[in-house]
């Protein structure tokens, strides 16, 4: 993006919109600022409109900022948490993530959804909601409408979990540790996991966060798999985008170095900000007609997947004795 007065003015507007999304998130923590940023972009594009002179700033946010956010996602990868979950927990998480990702992707394709939307939905449900969708979209040629629809569906289902899972955990007489593990395995966005588990107990919250962050670790192999699988080139160096390698390198360095907790927190929050800027930029490029053209099948798939995956996650968690 050229540093012209016009581009800086429009990018400042984008930054203000993301700041508004974060302000709303502080009031209601269960609603992801990434999702809110995308929704604000959609609303602006389809109401007051986004002028052509602001296209370069929007593209910069949707492309460059998104990729910087993906690189900084490495700050969210905690090998200590990965080890803390234990062998049984690790097996459970790997099984849940693998089955959910492959199952939703296969079902979506059977329902006639395009490969892009199928992959975004499956990654969002399997790993970490809007964060995973934003990261995956940056490695593939995903249309902005697909990204917007996937984020909206996963955010809706994750928000429903906040209200549904705690009463069910009580109804099923689950221990706090088991309920927390279920929340960490079934709820999508990290903020939604914290909001849901906080309604239970401190023990449930600890268990939920450990399992959830273990799921996030699996974003590393998934992104490498998808970036290599999306091209006919076979070498890792040539097949994998530079920023994906940057994400992996960041994750390795963060776990090798004994960084202060404040630095880790700063890295995580900075990543979310850049991802939010990227999703806002994507939202600016989507018209309601494009969303409407996708039909109701992705929404029905999302709601069905939410129910089935939630039940499956609980079954696996109980089977391994967490």
N, C-alpha and C positions, 0 to 999 in steps of 0.2 A: 504494500500500500504506500503510495506516495504521500509524503508529509505536507499536504496542502491544507489550507485553512478549511476548505469544505470537508475534506476527509476527517480532519481532526474534530470538526463540529459534529459530524454524524457519529463518529466513534464515541464521542463524549456522551451523546444521546443514548447510545447502546449501553455504555457503562452505567449511566443513571438508571436505565430500565432494569439492569441486573441488580443494582443496589436496592431498588424497590422490591425485587423478588426476594432478596435476602432479608429485607425488613419484614416482609410477610412471613418468611420462614421462621424468624425469631419469635413471632407471635404464635404460629402453629408449626411446631417442629416436625410434624409428621408429613408435611408437604414439602417435597424436595425443591430447593432453589433452582435446580436444573430444569425441573418440570415447569416451575413458575416462569422462568426466563423464556422457555420455548412458547408457553401460552401467551405471554406478553407480546412476543414477536409475531405470533399468529394474529392476535387481536389488532395490533397496529397495522399489519399488512392488509387486513381485511376490513378495516374501518376507515381510519384517516389516510391510510396508504403510506408507502415508502417511496420517496422520490428517486428518479433514475440517478440523480447526482450523488445519492448515498449508496449506490450499489457497490462501489469499491470498498467502502468501509464494512458493509454487510458481508461481502465475500471474504474480507480479511478476518472477520470474526468467525465466520463459519468454517474457514479452512485453517488459517494459521493459529488462531487462538485455540481452536479445538485440538490441534495437534500438540501444542505446548501443554495443554491440560492432560492429554494422554501420557506424555512423557513424565509429567509430575505425578501421575497416578502411582508411580513407583514408591512414593512416600506412604501409600496405603497398604503396601505389601509387608506384612509382619511375619517373618519366619518363626519368631518366638511364639506367636499365637498359633501358628501352624503346628508347632511341636507340642504346644500345651494341650491341644485338643485330644491327644493320645491316639493310639492305633485304631481303637474302635471308632472314635469320632472321625478320624481321617478316612477310614473305609466308608463310613456312612455318608460323609460329605462328597467324596469322589463318586459314589454310586448315585446319589441324588442329583448332583450336577450333570453327570454324564447322561443319565436316563432322561432327565428333564430336557436337556438341550437337544439330544437326538430325537426324543419322542415328539416334542413340539415342532421341531423342524420337519420331521417326516409327515406329521399330521397336517401341518400348514400346507405343504406341497400337495398332499392328497386333496385338500380343499381348494386347490387352484391358486394359492397365493404365490406371488413371485419369490424367487430365491432370496432377494434382498430383505423383504419384509419378514419372511420366514426365519431367516437367520437373526435378524434384529430382535424379534419377539422371543425366540428361543434363548438367545444370549441374555436378554433382559430378565427373563424368568429364572434362568439357571444361575446367574452370577450376582449381579448387583444393580438391577433396575436401569434407571436412566444413565448412570455412569457407564455401565457395560455397553448400552446401546450407542452412546456417544463414541466410545472407544472403538467398537466394532465398525461403526459407520465410517470411521476415518480410514479403515484399512480396505474398504470395499467401495465400489461405485454405487453407493446407496442414494436413492432419490430423497430429497428433503421431505416430501410428503410421507414416505415410508418411515423415516426417522421420527417425524412428528406423531404419526399414528401409533407407532410402537411405544414411544415414551408415554403418550396419553393412556394407552391401555394398561401398561405395566404400572403406572402411577395410580390409576383407578383401583386396580386389584390390590396393590400394596396398601392403599389407604383403607380398603375394605378389611384387610387383615387386622388392622389396628383395633377395629370394633368387634371382629368375629372370633379371633383366636383366643383371647383371654377368657371369655365366657365358656368356650368349648374346652379349654384346658381345665377349668374348674369342673365342668360337667363330667369330663372323663377322669377326674380325680388324679391328674398328673402331678408329680412332684414338681417343685419349682425348677429344679435342674433340668428335668425332662421337658417341661413347658418352655424353658429358655432355649434349649437345644432345638426344639421344634420351631420356635420363632426365628432363630438364627438360620435355620435350614429352609424355611418356607417363605419368609418375608423378603422383599426385594431390596429396597433402598436402605442404606445404613441408618438414616434418620428414622425411617418407619420401624426398623427393628428396635431401635432404642425406645421409641414412643410406645410400641406394643409391649415390650418386656418391662418397661417402667410401670405399667399398670399391674404387674404381678408382684415382684419383689426384687430386692438387690441381688439375691442368688440367681434368679431367673435372668436378670439383666447381664450378669457376668457370663453366664452360660451362653446366652444369645449372642453376645458380642464376640466371644471366642469362636463359635461356630460360624458366625457371619464372616468374620475376617479370614477364616480358613477358606470359605467360598471365594472371597476376593482374590486370594493367592492364585486360585485356579484360572484367573483371568490371563495370567502370563502364558501358560501353554495354549489356552484357547485362542488368544490373539495371534500367536505364532502359527498355530494350525490353520487359522482362517486366512492369514496373510499369505502363507505359502500355497494353500489350496486354491486361492483365487487367481493363480497364474500358472502358466505352463512351465515357467522357469523352475529349475530344480535346486539350484544352489540357494542356501539360506541367505547369503549376502545379497544376491540379485533379486530374490523373490520377496524379501521382507522389506517394507518401507523403512527408511532411516529412523523415523520417529518411533516406530515400534521397537526397534533395537535400542533406541534411547530410553524407552519405557523400561525395558528389561535391564539395561545398564543402570538406570536410576534405582530400580528395586534392589539390584545386587549391591550397589554402593551403600544404600541406606541401611541394609542389613549387615554389611561388613564393618561399617564405621559405627562407633558408639556416639551417635548424635544426641544432643540434648533433646528432651521431650518437646521443648518449645520450638525447636527447629523442625521436628517431625510434624508437629501440629501446623506450623506455618506452611510447610510443604503441602500438606493435605488440603488446607483451606485455599491455598493458591491454585492448586489443581482444580478444585471445584469452581473457583471463580472463572478460570479460563474455559472450562467446559461449559459453564453457564453462558459465557459470552458467545461460544460457538453455537450452542443450541438456540440462543436468541437470534443469531444471524441466520440460522437455518429456518427458524419460524418465519422470518421476514420474506422468505422465498416461497412460501406455501399459500395457496388459495383454498378457500373452503370447498370449491368445486373439485379440487384434486383429492381432498380427503373424502368427500362424498362419493367420488367415483370408485373408491376402494370397496364400498358396500359394507354390509354388516358382518360378513364372515370373519374378518380379523377380530372384531369385538367379541363375537360369540366364541371364537377359538380361545381368546384370552380369558374370558370368564370360565369356560370349561376347563382350560389348563390350570387356572387358579384353584379350582375345586379339586381336580384330580391330583395335581402336584402337591397340594397341601396335605391331602390324605396319604399320598405315597411317602412324603417326607416324614410324617408322623409314624407310618408303618416301619420305615427303615430305622428311625431313631429308637423306637421301642424294641425292634428286633436285635439291635446291637447292644441294648441295655444302657443307653445313656440316660 
